Amino acid sequence: MNRRMMFLMIGIGLHCVAAGVLVLMLVKLTNMTAICVIPAALIGCASVPAVRGRPVNLYVGFGLLMGLSFWMLLSAVNERAFLALFPMLLLAAGAVWLLQQPSWPSLIFTGVAIVLSLGLAMMMYHQDPDFLDSLPDRARKSALTSFGVLFLAASYSGLGFAENYFRELDRSARSRRRKRRRPRRDLPLDDEDV
């Protein structure tokens, strides 16, 4: 089985898992997930003509990260928690960088931003007893939405990066083979050849 088929099968499996997770999140968490996922789908679709030639999974990961950033921005402004804008900016910057230039540094930066966002979300929900006492259901739904969307975004971004990485390796190997096969035309002709 070639790599392209392998990534296609993994992508289809991930799409099925993501569909199940998102349906469960929409049923259990309703509007919080909808406010995050609907902009994510729109942003992911709008990014396709903006940056052409990337794997579909990278567009989906970009859309999920930007949708989560949008949702975090709305939540931070609504609650006047302006410190929560910091992980949103890191997530947005990492998502854009990963889509523009899928490379190891951009993947590492995006992974660190995802882990930082998860850590800060856990600290916010765990450290603020007033917030938890006043809105325990809202805090639980917000945490579940963050974890679910970040898990899916990390999975899609990682798979999209791997697909793009191996695609670039195959392109460079093909170009090296073509260069070896071409006859050298820059050599001067002998008198006998004319």
Secondary structure, DSSP 8 states (H G I E B T S, - for coil): --HHHHHHHHHHHHHHHHHHHHHHHHHHHTHHHHHHHHHHHHHHHHHHHHS-S--HHHHHHHHHHHHHHHHHHHHHHHHT-GGGHHHHHHHHHHHHHHHHS-SHHHHHHHHHHHHHHHHHHHHHHHH-HHHHHH-HHHHHHHHHHHHHHHHHHHHHHHHHHHHHHHHHHHHHHHHHHHHHHS----S---TTT-
